Amino acid sequence: MAAKPFPKRQVGFIETMDCLSATKVPEGPEWTYELKLDGYRLEVIRANGKTNLYSRRENLLNKKFPYIASALSSLPEGTIIDGELVALGADGRPNFNLLQNFRSAEDQIVYYAFDILAHDNRDLTTLPLSERRTILQSVLVPADHIAISEVSGQTGAQMLKFVQSHGLEGIVAKRADSVYQPGLRTGLWTKYRVNMEQEFVIGGYVPGSNGIDSLVIGFYQGKELRYASRVRAGFVPATRRTVFDELKGLKTAKCPFVNLPEKQAGRWGQGLTAEKMKECVWLRPEAVARIQFLEWTGADHLRHTKFVALRDDKDPRKVVRET
């Protein structure tokens, strides 16, 4: 199928295609495999002689990462590239916390491109992924801070063994014949995490000596925000103060969770009763945090939670239970 020109306009932001969480790695010749990169999704648009960097929420990030924009300034006019912005630690593995300290980590930040959505003002989203990847490799020249995400020639099982043995986050599997579906999560692209970890919406907190003792988190089910857990581990005093400063402007009188209060604390102590809710400060559900956890319970609660980082690139309304 030939690429279509955009109708009498310059290229513009395209909502990102998302991966569906999978409980196992799909197998078969129709699937391609990449490492799951722990970073920020970044869309690059070259138009009107400028290179602009956009988060998945369409926030302009040129001021944060001017060297990435500069490194991509030679892209052809009318080009859109999709990829992940990653900070590499001393061990060569992605380090999300390092990425948050972007001002001191410039030398370690790399943009990994994995798809091209437009070229020469032509819409490529209706082409198969395999063809888009060929075009990407002909258009993008790797350089300082710029790379192309490698597609493995291994099977899914071999790829999983590699990821596990190297302590990596997971695998992204994509059908080679998949078109690009903006804003959708259909299963043509899937992600498999080795460890249990995902984003949750912050709906409140329990105050503490450094501003926050624990976070009250949940996920959306349709239009309803449902309580999942309280998170106390993973903080140091400085982190608690930083998170408190980010959240204090979101205070509200109303609890945002539809399934509170709960009658009992439950076996693992994550139930939030009416008595325990008296300790909470409620927030407008606009902030998102990445959380590690051991498992989901039968009551849709989390066990053994740990705070990883705040995420300002995620739309709270798209935060759902992934596993």
C-alpha positions, 0 to 999 in steps of 0.5 A: 500500500502506498503512503498517502500525502497529508491533505494540504497541511504540514504534519502534526502530532499523532497520538501514540499507539500503545502496547497491550500488557500480556501474561506471556510472550507471543510466539510465531513468525509474524511477531518481532521482538524488541527490548522494553525500554524504561524511559519516556515515550517521545514523538519527534516532528520535523516541520517548518524547518524545526525539530520539536520533541513531544511527550505522549501528552503532547507537551513540548520537551525541547527545553528539557532535551535541546541536544536531542532536538539538535541531533535530529535537526537533519531529518527530512522535512515532514517527518514524524518518528516515534521512540523512547527517551532513555537514560543508561546507567553505568551498567549500560541498562536503562535507569528511569531514576537517572532520566528524571535527573536529566540535567546532570545525566545528559551524557547518558541520555539516548533517544531510541527510535522504533517507528516512523509515522510520516516522511516527506509529508506522507502518512506512513501509518497505514503501511505494515510495521516491517515497511515502516522500519525499513524506511526508518533505517533509511531516514535516521542516521544513528549519532550521539544521543540517537539510536534505532531500537534493535529488532531481535532475530530470536524467538520469543522464548529465547528473547525472554531468557536473554531478558531474564538473565540480564536483569532487564525490564521486559519485551515488546512484541509487535506484529510485523504486519501491524499498521500504526493505530493512534491512541489504541491498544489492540494487541498488535503490539504487546508488552511483557514485564519480567517484574510486576510494575505499572503506573497508578493514579495518586488520589491521596496521601497520609501526611508524615514528617517529611510531607508524605508518609504514604501514597493512596493509589488506584486505577481507572475502570471505565470512568471510575477511579478504584482504590488499589493500595497504600504505598509507603516503601521506596521513599527516602526523606528527600523523595518524600519532600519532593513528591509532597511539593508536586502534590500539595496543589492538588488537594480536594475535600472529596475522596476520588475513589468510588470503592471507599471506604472498605469494611475491613483492612483485609488479610494484607492490611491494604483495605482502607476503612472509614476510620483509616480514611480520616488520616488521608488528604485527598487529591484531584486524580491528576498525578501518576506514579510508577509502582512496583509490587509483588502481586494483585490480590483477589480484591484488586489490591496490591501486595508489597508495594514500592514507589519508583517515580512520578510520571508526568508523561502519562494521562491519568485517565488511561491508567488501568489495571494492566495485569 
